[in-house]
Amino acid sequence: MFKNIIAPVQAWLLSRGQCVGCGSSLKNGKSEKAKVKDHDKVTCKCGRIFMFNTTNQTYRRALFEEV
């Protein structure tokens, strides 16, 4: 039940390009090239790692294999 409340809020924050933990803009995070084509690995100041799709201009949480 708790996940049903948190998931839409996290999706909304990611659609706006904000970190789901601290709420800061992911454009200010440290960006580096990822192994996956058309993706950049973005690390927020709070330590959470996200993947940025350069073709769609969208963010998502990184999988364990991508870290």
ZADO-644404 format. One record per residue (C-alpha): residue number from 0; chain; x, y, z. Coordinates in pm, whole numbers, plus 32768, in hexadecimal, padded with zeros to 4 digits. Layout:
N
<pt seq="NUM" mol="A" xx="X" yy="Y" zz="Z"/>
...
END
This chain:
67
<pt seq="0" mol="A" xx="8000" yy="8000" zz="8000"/>
<pt seq="1" mol="A" xx="811B" yy="80EF" zz="8055"/>
<pt seq="2" mol="A" xx="81B5" yy="80B6" zz="7EFE"/>
<pt seq="3" mol="A" xx="806A" yy="811A" zz="7E59"/>
<pt seq="4" mol="A" xx="808D" yy="8273" zz="7EF7"/>
<pt seq="5" mol="A" xx="8201" yy="82AC" zz="7EB9"/>
<pt seq="6" mol="A" xx="8223" yy="822E" zz="7D51"/>
<pt seq="7" mol="A" xx="814C" yy="833F" zz="7CAC"/>
<pt seq="8" mol="A" xx="8205" yy="8450" zz="7D6C"/>
<pt seq="9" mol="A" xx="8356" yy="83C7" zz="7CFE"/>
<pt seq="10" mol="A" xx="82E0" yy="83AC" zz="7B94"/>
<pt seq="11" mol="A" xx="8269" yy="8516" zz="7BA0"/>
<pt seq="12" mol="A" xx="83B9" yy="858C" zz="7C2A"/>
<pt seq="13" mol="A" xx="847B" yy="84CD" zz="7B21"/>
<pt seq="14" mol="A" xx="839E" yy="855A" zz="7A0D"/>
<pt seq="15" mol="A" xx="83FF" yy="86B6" zz="7A87"/>
<pt seq="16" mol="A" xx="8571" yy="8657" zz="7A92"/>
<pt seq="17" mol="A" xx="8590" yy="865D" zz="7C0D"/>
<pt seq="18" mol="A" xx="862E" yy="8564" zz="7CFB"/>
<pt seq="19" mol="A" xx="8539" yy="8481" zz="7DB2"/>
<pt seq="20" mol="A" xx="8602" yy="849B" zz="7EF3"/>
<pt seq="21" mol="A" xx="8663" yy="8606" zz="7F25"/>
<pt seq="22" mol="A" xx="8594" yy="86B4" zz="7E16"/>
<pt seq="23" mol="A" xx="86B8" yy="876C" zz="7D78"/>
<pt seq="24" mol="A" xx="86D5" yy="8795" zz="7C01"/>
<pt seq="25" mol="A" xx="8789" yy="8676" zz="7B54"/>
<pt seq="26" mol="A" xx="8820" yy="8769" zz="7A59"/>
<pt seq="27" mol="A" xx="8908" yy="87D7" zz="7B73"/>
<pt seq="28" mol="A" xx="897A" yy="8670" zz="7BB3"/>
<pt seq="29" mol="A" xx="8AC2" yy="85D8" zz="7B42"/>
<pt seq="30" mol="A" xx="8A93" yy="853F" zz="79E8"/>
<pt seq="31" mol="A" xx="8B69" yy="843B" zz="7938"/>
<pt seq="32" mol="A" xx="8B41" yy="8357" zz="780C"/>
<pt seq="33" mol="A" xx="8AA0" yy="8206" zz="7850"/>
<pt seq="34" mol="A" xx="8AE1" yy="80B7" zz="77AD"/>
<pt seq="35" mol="A" xx="897F" yy="80B6" zz="7721"/>
<pt seq="36" mol="A" xx="8953" yy="8166" zz="75D4"/>
<pt seq="37" mol="A" xx="88A7" yy="82BE" zz="75E1"/>
<pt seq="38" mol="A" xx="88B4" yy="82CC" zz="775E"/>
<pt seq="39" mol="A" xx="8976" yy="839D" zz="7857"/>
<pt seq="40" mol="A" xx="89AF" yy="833E" zz="79C3"/>
<pt seq="41" mol="A" xx="8950" yy="845D" zz="7AAC"/>
<pt seq="42" mol="A" xx="89AF" yy="845E" zz="7C1C"/>
<pt seq="43" mol="A" xx="88EB" yy="854A" zz="7CFC"/>
<pt seq="44" mol="A" xx="898C" yy="8607" zz="7E1B"/>
<pt seq="45" mol="A" xx="88DC" yy="851B" zz="7F0E"/>
<pt seq="46" mol="A" xx="897E" yy="83EB" zz="7E69"/>
<pt seq="47" mol="A" xx="885A" yy="8357" zz="7DA8"/>
<pt seq="48" mol="A" xx="88AF" yy="82E6" zz="7C48"/>
<pt seq="49" mol="A" xx="87CB" yy="8323" zz="7B1D"/>
<pt seq="50" mol="A" xx="87D9" yy="82D6" zz="79AA"/>
<pt seq="51" mol="A" xx="878D" yy="83EF" zz="78B5"/>
<pt seq="52" mol="A" xx="870A" yy="8389" zz="775F"/>
<pt seq="53" mol="A" xx="879C" yy="8488" zz="766F"/>
<pt seq="54" mol="A" xx="86A7" yy="8441" zz="7556"/>
<pt seq="55" mol="A" xx="8568" yy="845D" zz="7627"/>
<pt seq="56" mol="A" xx="85F6" yy="8556" zz="7725"/>
<pt seq="57" mol="A" xx="856E" yy="8483" zz="7848"/>
<pt seq="58" mol="A" xx="85FF" yy="8407" zz="7991"/>
<pt seq="59" mol="A" xx="85D7" yy="82BB" zz="7A42"/>
<pt seq="60" mol="A" xx="8677" yy="8210" zz="7B6D"/>
<pt seq="61" mol="A" xx="87AC" yy="8144" zz="7B16"/>
<pt seq="62" mol="A" xx="87A2" yy="7FCB" zz="7B33"/>
<pt seq="63" mol="A" xx="88A3" yy="7F10" zz="7C05"/>
<pt seq="64" mol="A" xx="894C" yy="7E8F" zz="7AC7"/>
<pt seq="65" mol="A" xx="897B" yy="7FF4" zz="7A4B"/>
<pt seq="66" mol="A" xx="8A1F" yy="8075" zz="7B87"/>
END
